[in-house]
Amino acid sequence: MSEAEVVDGDYCVVVAGTHAGKSGVVEDKKSSKTGHLTITVRQDNGIRLKTLARNVEKRAAKPSVAK
């Protein structure tokens, strides 16, 4: 996936790096001093994490849980 495809408000899943397996909504997108694109992901429980945009996959929406 291209890093440029992730925008604020998108639901994504982290697939690589320290936070692999976590998911949430993209809140902040910035370019670091070294030129890498970083994003802040807010999980459902309110915890925020920062990761590289190349480590996430954009998903259509939050999956629903069947009860």
C-alpha positions as CSV (number, residue, x, y, z in Angstrom):
1,M,0.0,0.0,0.0
2,S,1.2,3.5,-0.8
3,E,1.8,5.7,2.3
4,A,-0.1,8.5,0.6
5,E,-3.4,6.5,0.6
6,V,-3.8,6.8,4.4
7,V,-5.7,10.0,5.5
8,D,-7.2,11.3,8.7
9,G,-10.3,9.4,9.7
10,D,-9.4,6.2,7.9
11,Y,-9.7,2.9,9.9
12,C,-6.5,0.9,9.7
13,V,-4.7,-2.1,11.1
14,V,-1.0,-2.1,12.0
15,V,0.6,-5.0,10.2
16,A,4.3,-4.5,11.0
17,G,6.5,-2.9,13.6
18,T,6.2,-2.6,17.3
19,H,2.4,-2.1,17.3
20,A,1.6,-5.0,14.9
21,G,-1.9,-6.3,15.4
22,K,-3.4,-3.1,16.8
23,S,-6.0,-1.1,15.0
24,G,-7.8,2.2,15.1
25,V,-8.6,5.5,13.4
26,V,-5.8,7.6,11.8
27,E,-5.7,11.0,13.6
28,D,-2.5,12.8,12.6
29,K,-0.2,12.5,9.6
30,K,3.2,14.1,9.6
31,S,6.5,13.9,7.8
32,S,9.5,13.4,10.1
33,K,12.8,15.1,9.7
34,T,14.2,12.1,7.9
35,G,11.3,12.2,5.4
36,H,9.3,9.2,6.7
37,L,5.6,9.6,7.0
38,T,4.3,9.0,10.5
39,I,0.7,8.7,11.7
40,T,-1.1,8.6,15.1
41,V,-3.6,5.8,15.5
42,R,-6.3,6.1,18.2
43,Q,-7.6,2.7,19.3
44,D,-11.2,2.1,20.4
45,N,-10.1,2.3,24.1
46,G,-8.7,5.8,23.6
47,I,-5.0,4.8,23.6
48,R,-3.0,6.5,20.9
49,L,0.1,5.1,19.2
50,K,2.5,6.4,16.7
51,T,3.8,4.3,13.8
52,L,5.1,4.6,10.3
53,A,2.4,4.9,7.6
54,R,4.1,2.1,5.6
55,N,3.3,-0.3,8.6
56,V,-0.5,0.0,8.3
57,E,-3.2,-1.4,6.0
58,K,-6.3,0.7,5.4
59,R,-9.5,-1.1,6.0
60,A,-13.0,-0.1,4.7
61,A,-14.5,0.1,8.2
62,K,-14.3,-1.3,11.7
63,P,-15.4,-4.9,11.6
64,S,-18.6,-5.6,13.5
65,V,-18.7,-8.1,16.3
66,A,-21.6,-10.7,16.0
67,K,-23.3,-11.4,19.4
